[in-house]
Amino acid sequence: MEESIYQFPQIFRRVHMEAPGDIEREVSFLKQLWRRHLKRPVRRVLDIACGDSPHGQILARDGTHVAGIDRSPTMIAAGRAAAAGIERLRFYRRRIEQFRLPEKRFDAAFFMSETFPIMTRNRDILTHLESVAALLMRGGIYCIDIDYQGDIELINARTLWRERTAQAGDVRVDIREYHRPIEWHEAMHSIYELECTIHFADRSVITRDVIPVRYITPPLMDLFARASRKFEMIAAYADLSFTRPIAQCYGRWLAVLRRL
């Protein structure tokens, strides 16, 4: 069985083209958003699909209590190691589709890294929203980061999308990205295949991840929120901007849901 790029916490962020300062900019935007949409201080935050929770590490060092959930034991282990000594950051291994935590309610929750659309089934999205709602205080804010989905064409066969190289310290990674065909009746935007050849000093490792991606636009997110009966969608922001029109989104957009 081929390995997953997510088994290599120090490498996967470079593969996904995370640039220096990206996480800090995202945390800054979240703080501004909370001040805009919440009438109380944010003291407790839930980080969903957190990986090693770089956002949570920043927030916890600033005094916020953070709980992160992720299904990957490798990522959680890396997060705990990186956050050693930070008492305000806790990790739980959970499935994002449905979960419970032994925690008091949170003021806010966020789902960054454009990962939300991997939930492709309606019932998974609804049980996810129900799980988040059960952990949020009334009036609490849930921020969901979603990749721009305006440039994928329907295809009939597995197709190479692009080839590129990333560098993670002394490790070179050769990357091949593919799109796979989807059935017309599926509620998906694409099936993304990520193949990486990681060149360590003493060996090379090939990883492969196949990721179904749900088609999600602001009106669809509004519909999911209404269908859950737990949230209302109150805003959508493009590219970490409070002024850019959503129609001019070029990279990602952020949905803002309020707990009813």
Summary of the structure (lengths in Angstrom):
residues: 260
radius of gyration: 18.3
end to end distance: 44.3
largest distance: 54.6
contacts: 773
relative contact order: 0.16
helix: 29%
strand: 36%
